[in-house]
Amino acid sequence: MGGVINDRETELDQWFRAQVAATAPGPARPPHDPLDATGLTGADALTLFDAQAASRHLDLAARRLTREGHGYYSIGSSGHEGNVAVAAALRVTDPALLHYRSGAFFVHRARQVPGLDPLRDVMLGVAAAAADPISGGRHKVFGSQPAHVIPQTSTIASHLPRAVGLAFAIERAAHLRLDCAWPADAVVVCSFGDASANHSTATGAINTAVHTAHQGVPMPVLFVCEDNGLGISVPTPRGWIEHAYGTRPGLAYFDADGTDLSAALATARAAADHVRAQRKPAFLRLRTVRLLGHAGSDVEAAYRRPADLAADLARDPVTATARLLITTGVARPADLAARYDAIGEQVAEAAEKAWSEPKLTTAAAVIAPLAPARPTVVRTDALRSDHHAARPADTRPTDTNAANNAAGQANPTGEALTLAQAVNQTLAQLLTRDPDVLVFGEDVGRKGGVYGVTKGLQQSFGVRRVFDTLLDEQSVLGTALGAALAGFVPIPEIQYLAYVHNAADQLRGEAATLSFFSGGRYRNPMVVRIAGLAYQKGFGGHFHNDNSIAALRDIPGLVIAAPARADDAAAMLRTCVSAARMDGRVCVFLEPIALYHTRDLYRAGDGAWLAPISGVRHADIGRARVHGSGAHLTIVSFANGVPMSLRVARRLAGHGIHARVLDLRWLAPLPVEDLLDSARATGRVLIADETRRTGGVSEAVCTALLDAGFDGPLARVTSADSFVPLGPAASTVLLDEAAIEAAARSLLTAPAAR
């Protein structure tokens, strides 16, 4: 197979050389004279050719290193080098989220920044070298903070929602005078392939951009579809991209031949100028070809006709630019061939140095940027009462009573609150204190949320700080991803836990990976509020009573908070916001719906589940809360399980059995230290887990105890491996107090730990 790949590479290289040698030169002209009506000069064309040729040689070198066992990535840009025109049409300060075939774009962009060496940087990435200045050897990506290229991995359009969110946030950050990395008139460029244009993530993001602009909100994003007609081996129907996007109202459409440098540059400039001036989205279809196959192991001859391969080769953009330079008299054939070879030598030298660079050798080194944790710094920020930064006058609350208005009911400082009221008041306090906080989601603004949790916030803080989104969870999270890059601490809401699964990759593949694949140079500070878990009365079914969080728990670095009562909710929310701001953490704040408005604990009217939040401002991540000091048994639980376990503990106490209830509060990272302290103090542990038996929280708790050497009696009671049905049948599959009490009594008959 390596021989086949080498033959194809040789054919491409020989084609270029033969075509250059056979092209008749035009009359010599000064390098700064325009070549045509577009204004492209010979000097500019040579600069762009250099970037195209460098990208081509980088592809060839990557494949060579892979064959030799020194390289680990060979998805190339050959045939897509026309994207250099897009780079030339934009400013260096325009943030770019690039397709993995945008090599020429990256080379040209990076070369405009003093001190950057894109040849070295790309080769270090291919060799997985720890010296790679963007990912540190974790992945080969096109990324550079000085060049404003935000790294993307081999994703299928999953970066488009982030690009839309960033375009939305740049203007908003300027209005609020936040410290944003990009100027207020920046254009966000996002490139992707024609196959990816069909993905729901792409169609949703583009729809969101058009939907937002339709409302008069600035949306300066340029979508660039690099259309080579293939999704690995599956052809894109001829004319499909134009049919799908060419006539959409609200989306300016541009089409360019990426193998014609002059025409591509003129069209790319028109597209970029349109977006910059109008602050509206545009779609640029850049027609390209794919040379050398999808990746190093791909043999195109297995699924493409020889005639098709030959037709693509004849449209090689590097060769086409060489012909342009020769026929217009800018360069002689021999000189251009020598220039091409000199670039190849530079790449070969960079490759030779790169593969011998040290690799990451320890797990600690690999995961270092994944989940930074500075508890003291986070605690200081959470306890802060002063404003984070100066706030423009028009962002101050319009209603001075609003910060004390929780879930629509006035609550003087110090009054005991429900969990929903605590979240509402805490959000109001954060919005009052910090201009970088945004609160948004479906129904969050005008309605105040399905359960009234955000009621009154939009009226108090305005639509720039608290706003409704369209019904698309991928776009909600994409808005947060982009806003985070622009300097905000976004607090998006996903209306129900079941709905987050529609957009899980925005957390798993985008939010949680950005710091990892950028060596911490870019971060995704955000707190995703999710109403979830079960036990709603009179309303439900599995979409509104979802008790599965397995898809969240295995995302590396993700913080998952699950408060059970008002004071914990207030403290933990503040901590999550500070962890996001100070450490760039991605946090999920899981709010148990059934406890939103719960007031009583042991009997009707006792108000024992209410709690004041005045003075409650911080809860260390990964630290549990212990209720009681019983020495006979530890009941470990969280969220809805906590009040159930407390009622069970009271009944057991009536029989002389004294149990303590440990509220985990943090489901990731688990409070292992506190868990072990209570386990060892009582010698017996019962886990009361409202999630499912398979993939539920109890599995992780059991594992943590066993890994730490706990050898006492250990048991768990959980909900069934089932979706939650509608009506009374829900009680047949959900954890209940009777099961907790029966398991506790059974466990107490077992011998204690030695």
Buried (B, 14 or more C-beta within 10 A) or exposed (E): EEEBBBEBBEBBBEBBBEBBEEBEBBEEBEBEEBBEEBEBBBEBBBBBBBBBBBBBBBBBBBBBBBBEEBBBBBBBBBBBBBBBBBBBBBBBEBBBBBBBBBBBBBBBBBBBBEEBBBBBBBBBBBBBBBBBBBBBBBBBBBBBBBBBBBBBBEBBBBBBBBBBBBBBBBBBBBBBEBEBBBEBBBBBBBBBBBBBBBBEBBBBBBBBBBBBBEEEBBBBBBBBBBBBBBBEEEBBEEEBBBEBBBEBEBBBBBBBBBBBBBBBBBBBBBBBEBBBEBBBBBBBBBBBBBBBBBBBEBEBEEBBEEEBBEEBBEBBBBBBBBBBBBBBBBBBBEBBBEBBEEBBEBBBBBBEBBBEBEEBEEEEBBBBBBBBBEBEBBBEBBEBEEEBEEBEEEBEBEEEEBBBBBBEBEBEEEBBBBBBBBBBBBBBBBBBBBBBBBBBBBBBBEEBBBBBBBBBBBBBBBEBBBBBBBEBBBBBBBBBBBBBBBBBBBBBBBBBBBBBBBBBBBBBBBBBBBBBBBBBBBBBBBBBBBBBBBBBEEEBBBEBBBBBBEBBBEBEBBBBBBBBBBBBBBBBBBBBBBBBBBBBBBBBBBBBBBBBBBBEBEEEEEEBBBBBBBEBBBBBBBBBBBBBEBEBBBBBBBBBBBBBBBBBBEBBBEEEBBBBBBBBBBBBBBBBEBBBBBBBEBBBBBBBBBBBBEBBBBBBBBEBBEEEEBEBBBBBBBBBEBBBBEEEEBEEBBBBBEBBBEBBBEBBEEEEBE
